[in-house]
Amino acid sequence: MAPPLLSGETPISTQRQHPAVLVPAGVIAALCIAVPLLLIHLVPARIAGHDTGEAKLIASVVIAVVVALWFLLRVLQWRFQTYTLTSHRIVMSRGVISRVMESISLDRVQDIVVRRPIADRLIGSGSIEIDSAGRDGVEVLRLIPHPNRFYTQVLQAVEDHRRLSMGYPSPGTEPPGPAAPPTLPPTPYGMAGGGV
């Protein structure tokens, strides 16, 4: 879900956290299904003359559905948490039903740091720390895939935004210099201005 754009603002890149953030939730979901199903399986088929097969089946289905819905919610939270770089700002969005959006204006970015501990490097991700004026602390974008590429895109966007605010029309162009003095047409004597 793309954030609403300002007038003249263009999107550059959108990133999500690495899918590896879902691994802990997947492990928890597997355990939450396997352990209760094992316990249900250990319940005798008949208790006090009553058949428990139907109750065991219902309990198994309820547990599986609840855990699957919980895991689906985690997947949706991952899907809807985005970091969007535009020509004017970095927009951080999260939430499935209730949405939250924060943004950092590019002209307020003071420092950007990429951190890639060994575990992050093994899965091709890293964290980007953005220090900006007017915010308490540093904003950390965690587990970004290909963090060096996103880091370069942010640096380029910051530089382009600053050049634009200084009056440079586009990257690679310089502001106009002083106007050259007008030249006078040559005279019959070969000198400009008609000197004697």
Buried (B, 14 or more C-beta within 10 A) or exposed (E): EEBEBEEEBEEBBBBBBBEBBBEEBEEBBEEBBEEBBEEBEEEEEEEEEEEBEEEBEEBBEEBBEEBEEEBEEBBEBBEBBBBBBBBBBBBBBBEBEEEEBEBBEBBBBEEBEBEBEEEBEEBEBBBBBBBBEEEEEBBEBBBBBEBEEBBEBBEEBBEBBEBBEEEBEEEEEEEEEEEEEEEEEEEEEEEEEEEE
